[in-house]
Amino acid sequence: MIDYILQPWPWYVTGPLIALVMFTLIYFGKTFGMSSNLRTFCAIGGAGKKVSFFNINWRDYKWNLIVVLGAVIGGFIAQFYLSEPTNIDLNPKTIESLNALGFNNVGKSLLPPELYSLDSIFTIKNLAILIFGGFLVGFGTRYAGGCTSGHAITGISSLQLPSLIAVIGFFIGGLVMIHLLFPLIFG
């Protein structure tokens, strides 16, 4: 059984599982998305006293906080108990491009130490990237009315055209970032 869990699951297993979750959420009148929990956390912290957007009954959304807790615990278990160290199979041209941008040991870990080690995070450049990137993600999530998981999973499964448009925008933004901005930032 553990060998099956450690392998990537095929689409014909994971797709129906996601569909089952979505049918259950739709049946109970709920929607799924991680970014909505930020609003809930702000409401718990009392932000509703100052900003009407956060003036919600956070207890109505506590079920989604359990989803966040499950994601954190599941990620921890997956990383520290169910992961086997393995190299990432990348295209040789990708490795060459990343090496040219100053990334060493490309494909050896999911999080390159040039970006995610404690020494790297606290450089002025990477700290600025984190702060500016965090602002863009927060603004974009609010402006788009949800995050990638909310639009791509909940919105598209409930046939919402704005979610389809948002997901297309996410893909275009990702392509612009990796092909145009990434080389400028790290080149």
Sequence and secondary structure as in RCSB ss.txt:
>XXXX:A:sequence
MIDYILQPWPWYVTGPLIALVMFTLIYFGKTFGMSSNLRTFCAIGGAGKKVSFFNINWRDYKWNLIVVLGAVIGG
FIAQFYLSEPTNIDLNPKTIESLNALGFNNVGKSLLPPELYSLDSIFTIKNLAILIFGGFLVGFGTRYAGGCTSG
HAITGISSLQLPSLIAVIGFFIGGLVMIHLLFPLIFG
>XXXX:A:secstr
 HHHHHS   HHHHHHHHHHHHHHHHHTT    STHHHHHHHHHTTGGGT GGG S GGGGHHHHHHHHHHHHHH
HHHHHHS         HHHHHHHHHTT  STTS SS HHHHSHHHHTSHHHHHHHHHHHHHHHHHHHHHTS HHI
IIIIIHHTT HHHHHHHHHHHHHHHHIIIIIHHHHH 
